Each structure stands twice: as structure tokens, then as C-alpha cells.
Amino acid sequence: MPWQKASIERRIKNFFSKVIIIDCGCWVWIGCHSGEGGFFYGQFYDGKRMVTATRWAYENWRGTIPDGLKVCHRC
């Protein structure tokens, strides 16, 4: 059986299975992490590639990240 890409609904469900939303509204990533430069970044497989959780969330809900900019977070 050929590999099939997960639907967007399934990827969103999978994404949120790795998130705890705390009282202040912050999304705490409890999925896998990758250490880069002494920091640990949440990692998420979107059905095509491994991306940071913040990048995937931004691209999914906001759109393409403009060239030269980075996705940051406050928590």
C-alpha cells in the first residue's frame, strides 16, 4: 500500500496532541525536541518534513514566513 500524506485535519489533531495550553494562554510543547545552539526546539513531522513546532504553527495559521524573518515566541 503506498504511503499517503496525512490530511490537514489529522496533522492538526496530531500537533495538538503534543501541546498543553496553560492558564496564561501559552502553548507548551510536550512532543519531541531538537537541541540547536544550546536551546531545545519543539520538532513536528508535518507529513512531508520535520519542522520546528513554532514554524509549523505559524505557517498553518498565519501563512508563509517572509524571507529573512524568524518565528519567535514569548514563553
URCOR-V765123 format. One record per residue. N is the residue number from 1. PHI is phi as a letter, one per 40 degrees, with the letter a starting at -180 (none if undefined). PSI is psi in degrees with one decimal (NA if undefined). OMEGA is omega in whole degrees, -180 to 180 (NA if undefined). Layout:
<<N	PHI	PSI	OMEGA> <N	PHI	PSI	OMEGA>>
This chain:
<<1	none	126.8	-179> <2	c	148.7	178> <3	c	134.9	179> <4	b	142.5	178> <5	c	141.0	177> <6	c	143.8	176> <7	c	160.0	-179> <8	c	-36.4	179> <9	c	-40.4	179> <10	c	-39.5	178> <11	c	-39.7	178> <12	c	-43.5	178> <13	c	-43.7	178> <14	c	-42.5	178> <15	d	-50.7	-177> <16	c	-15.0	174> <17	c	-11.2	-179> <18	b	15.0	-177> <19	b	138.1	169> <20	b	124.8	177> <21	c	118.6	-176> <22	c	171.4	-173> <23	d	-36.6	-178> <24	c	-4.7	180> <25	g	-5.5	179> <26	c	146.4	176> <27	b	115.1	-180> <28	c	122.1	-178> <29	c	123.5	179> <30	b	6.8	177> <31	c	-163.0	-177> <32	c	155.8	-179> <33	b	155.0	175> <34	b	129.6	179> <35	c	122.3	177> <36	b	123.2	176> <37	g	30.5	180> <38	g	-5.2	178> <39	b	157.2	177> <40	b	124.2	-178> <41	b	136.7	176> <42	c	136.2	-180> <43	b	143.9	-178> <44	a	132.5	176> <45	c	116.4	-174> <46	c	12.4	-179> <47	g	-14.8	179> <48	b	-35.6	-174> <49	a	161.9	174> <50	c	126.1	-179> <51	b	164.2	173> <52	c	148.4	-179> <53	c	-39.2	-180> <54	c	-40.7	178> <55	c	-46.5	-178> <56	c	-43.6	180> <57	c	-46.2	-180> <58	c	-50.3	-178> <59	c	-35.0	-179> <60	c	-40.5	-175> <61	b	-19.6	-177> <62	b	-33.8	-178> <63	h	-168.5	-177> <64	c	139.2	176> <65	c	123.6	-179> <66	c	145.4	178> <67	d	137.4	177> <68	g	-8.7	179> <69	b	156.4	178> <70	b	151.2	176> <71	c	123.4	179> <72	b	168.7	177> <73	a	162.3	-175> <74	c	-20.1	-176> <75	c	NA	NA>>
